[in-house]
Every structure is written in C-alpha cells, then in structure tokens.
Amino acid sequence: MQFLFSPDSKIMQFLSRLCDIAVLNLMFLLSCVPLVTIGAASTAMYSVVFAMDTDKEGGLFSTYFRSFRKNFWQSTIIFLALVLFGGASCMNVLIFSRIGGWGGTVLSGLALLVLLVIVLTAAMVFPMISQFQNSTVAMVKNAFLLSLAKLPQSVAAAAGNSFPLLLALISPYAFVYLGLLWLFLYFSAIAYFLSRVLKKAFDPLILQT
C-alpha cells in the first residue's frame, strides 16, 4: 500500500494535478471579478494549462500572473469587442424574430449566424493569445479563420465555454446546485481538456512560427 502514496505514483500525480486545477480555477474566478478582466483571465488560464504536462510547465502562480500582465490589454480589448458585437447580435436576433414573415426569418437567421461566428471566434482567440504573438486585428482574424478550419475543435471549445451560461438560463436551480463545481473545478478543468484538443489545431501554426 505504501507505493500508492509515493510522490511518483499515478494516484498522487493525479491528486496533485487535481489540486493544481482547483487552485487555478479559484485564481481564474477571482481574476474575473471586475468582469472586464475575463479575457485576460482566460488567456492566463490557457497559458497555464497548455504548459501542464510539458517541459514548459513552471510555477502555477508565476505562469498565470506573467501571462495576465503580458496579455492584459490585448485580451481585454478583444473581450470587450466580442461582448459588444455579441450583445448587438443577440438584440438583433430578438428584434428581427418579432418582425415576422420571411423577411424577419431571414434577418434573424443572419443575426444568429453572426452570433455563432462571434462565439466560435471567442472560443479560439484567448487560447491563441496565450500561445502566439500578433497584432489585435490579426489575432481576431486568425481566430475566426481557424475556428472555421478546425470546426469540431472550435465547436467543442464553444460548447465547453457556454455550458454554465446556458445551464443558468435553462435551469437556474441546477446551476446553483452545482455551485461547488463552478467554484473549484469546472473552468480550469474544461480549459485543461480543451488545451489538449486545441493543441492539435495549433500544431501547424507552431511549426510555422
């Protein structure tokens, strides 16, 4: 039984990683408190999870806050722009859906398509900022193009990111019931999983840089 509690055992490695993910989740949520910092916090979290289980893995706190400071302005500007255009698209969907007729259906469908593009781009852009350096416009453009080129990965990322919000809208009771999950695990755990999914999408770009 003693080997089970050895620092090199699979169980202890798993528990250590689980602890890292829980701490990272709390850091992410605290960094999101002003709301406008959600983009920078997301980028910092992806910087940590991409480095996990690689030879680039460093201190959790140092990696997180170094990325947070380094990418703060670019991530924040992109986040606010996505919120602005995403909010406008949501309003357009609601407005056009009330017009009625084929014209309203077409317009609401186009607005919904724009909203979907924004969600997919948002799912890719913050992981990309954590791994690459580029101008703000180029970063958004590349995230948009990559989200279409790697549609399964971008859909998976968008679904993982959107699940808590969708659950809160559909079933507020279930969302509150799962409060400990959001607090200690979900966001960093899904980012850890998505980093493994997105790494395959990013590999061709890494080879080009």
TANORRA-V455569 format. One record per pair of residues at least 6 apart in sequence whose C-alpha atoms are under 8 Angstrom apart, sorted by sequence separation. I is the first residue (numbers start at 1). GAP is how many residues later the second one is. D is the distance in Angstrom with one decimal. If there is no record, write none. Layout:
((I:GAP:D) (I:GAP:D))
This chain:
((3:6:6.7) (4:6:7.7) (5:6:7.4) (6:6:6.8) (7:6:6.8) (31:6:6.6) (32:6:4.8) (51:6:4.6) (98:6:7.1) (147:6:7.6) (148:6:7.7) (168:6:7.5) (4:7:6.5) (5:7:6.2) (31:7:7.2) (51:7:7.5) (97:7:5.6) (147:7:5.2) (167:7:7.2) (168:7:5.2) (4:8:7.3) (96:8:5.0) (97:8:6.3) (167:8:6.0) (168:8:8.0) (32:9:6.3) (48:9:7.6) (96:9:7.1) (31:10:5.8) (97:10:7.9) (129:10:7.2) (96:11:5.9) (97:11:5.4) (128:11:7.6) (164:11:7.2) (48:12:6.6) (96:12:4.9) (28:13:5.7) (95:13:7.8) (28:14:7.2) (93:14:7.8) (94:14:7.4) (125:14:6.8) (48:15:6.1) (93:15:4.7) (125:15:6.3) (128:15:7.2) (47:16:7.1) (48:16:6.0) (92:16:6.8) (93:16:7.4) (28:17:6.6) (47:17:6.8) (93:18:5.5) (125:18:5.0) (44:19:7.6) (45:19:6.3) (92:19:6.0) (93:19:6.0) (121:19:7.2) (124:19:5.4) (125:19:7.9) (44:20:5.0) (47:20:6.6) (124:20:7.7) (24:21:7.1) (44:21:6.9) (90:21:7.5) (122:21:7.8) (44:22:7.8) (89:22:5.6) (90:22:7.5) (121:22:5.5) (124:22:7.6) (44:23:5.0) (89:23:6.9) (121:23:4.8) (124:23:6.4) (43:24:7.2) (44:24:5.0) (120:24:7.3) (43:25:7.0) (89:25:6.7) (90:25:6.9) (89:26:5.5) (121:26:6.0) (161:26:7.9) (41:27:6.3) (44:27:7.9) (117:27:7.5) (120:27:6.0) (40:28:5.6) (43:28:7.4) (86:29:5.8) (161:29:8.0) (124:30:6.4) (160:30:6.5) (40:31:6.4) (123:31:6.3) (40:32:5.0) (43:32:7.0) (86:32:6.4) (39:33:7.9) (40:33:7.7) (85:33:7.7) (86:33:7.7) (121:33:7.9) (124:33:7.4) (120:34:5.8) (123:34:5.5) (37:35:7.8) (40:35:5.0) (120:35:6.6) (123:35:5.1) (24:36:7.6) (39:36:5.0) (40:36:5.9) (82:36:6.7) (122:36:7.7) (39:37:5.3) (120:37:7.8) (157:37:6.3) (38:38:7.5) (120:38:5.8) (123:38:7.2) (156:38:7.7) (37:39:6.1) (39:39:7.4) (119:39:6.4) (20:40:7.6) (36:40:6.6) (39:40:5.2) (82:40:7.1) (38:41:7.4) (36:43:7.6) (79:43:7.9) (36:44:7.0) (153:44:6.4) (153:45:6.3) (153:48:7.5) (75:51:7.0) (150:51:6.6) (75:54:7.5) (71:58:7.4) (78:58:7.3) (71:59:7.8) (74:62:6.2) (78:62:7.6) (67:63:7.2) (127:68:7.8) (46:80:7.5) (47:80:7.5) (46:81:5.6) (43:83:4.9) (47:83:5.0) (42:84:6.3) (43:84:6.0) (46:84:6.1) (47:84:7.0) (42:85:7.7) (43:86:6.4) (44:86:6.7) (39:87:6.9) (43:87:5.2) (49:139:7.8) (49:142:6.8) (50:142:7.3) (45:143:7.0) (49:143:5.1) (46:145:6.5) (50:145:5.6) (45:146:7.5) (46:146:7.7) (49:146:6.5) (50:146:7.6) (46:149:7.1) (50:149:7.9) (29:154:7.6) (26:157:6.5) (25:158:6.9) (26:158:6.3) (25:159:5.8) (25:160:5.9) (28:160:7.7) (23:161:7.4) (25:161:7.3) (22:162:4.9) (25:162:6.0) (22:163:5.3) (25:163:4.9) (21:164:6.6) (24:164:6.2) (25:164:7.8) (22:166:7.3) (21:167:5.8) (21:168:6.3))
